[in-house]
Amino acid sequence: MPKEKLSTPAWILEGKEKPKSKKNGKTFKIRECPKCRSDDVTVVIGQIGMWECKKCGWKGVDVVEKELTEDEFMKYLDEKGEEVA
């Protein structure tokens, strides 16, 4: 039995980025500094899209965004030393 030829996904043909896979259940988003990986980043008031790291002083627009499942987020908080109620 011959194998079927694979077809090119529509998102490639349209020149778009690969769609992100959805995680099941509740998800949490965190932002990290690309320089020191601290999550102590805040928006710079008065500058569109600008972020600042309170730990190392980095400023820029390329903040790292992560989407975590509930279990991953709880583990992240435990490792960080945050108290979870």
N, C-alpha and C positions, 0 to 999 in steps of 0.2 A: 504494500500500500504506500503510494508516494506521499511525502510530507507536503502540507500546504505551505505556500509562500507567506512569510510574515509581511504584514502591511505596516507602513509608516504611520505612527500616531498623528492625529489631526493637529495637535499642538505644535508638532515639529513642522508640518506642512504650512501652518499659519505663521511660523516664525515667532512663536511665543515661548515663554519660559515653561519648564515642566511644572505642572500643578503640584502643590505641596500635598502630601498625604495627610488625611485627617486622622487625628488620634481619637480613639473611642473614649467616651466618658468625659468627665470634667477636665479641662486643661487650664494651666496657669502660665502666664507669660512673664518672663523676667528679662531685664536688660543688663548687659555687662559691658564694662570698659574693654575695648579691644587691646589695650596696652597692659593692664595689670589684672584683668578679669574680675575686678571688684564689681559688686552690684550696687554700689553707692554712686549712681549716676543720676543727674538731674537735668532738666531742660534749662537752657540759658534763656532767661527772659529778654525779649526784645530782638532775638535773632531766630529766624525761622529754621527749624530743623537742627539747631545746634544743641549738642549735649556736652556736659562737663562731668568729669570724674572728681568726686570730692576727696578721694584717696591719693591719687597721683597727679592730679591737675590737668590731665588730658582734656582737650577740647576738640570736637569734631562732629561730623554728621554720620559717621559709620559705626554707630553703637551696635553691639551684638545682641540680637534678640533670640531668645530660646523659648520653646513651647514645651512644657513639661506636663506629664500626666499627674494625677493626684498623688500616686505612690512616689513618683520621681520628685515631686515638689516637697513631700513630707521628708524624704531622705535628704534633700538639699537643705531644708531648714534644720534638720538634726545635725548635719555636718557643719553647718554655720553656727550652731549653738543657740539658735532661736528657741524660745519656749513655745510649745504647741499646746493649746488648750484642748 
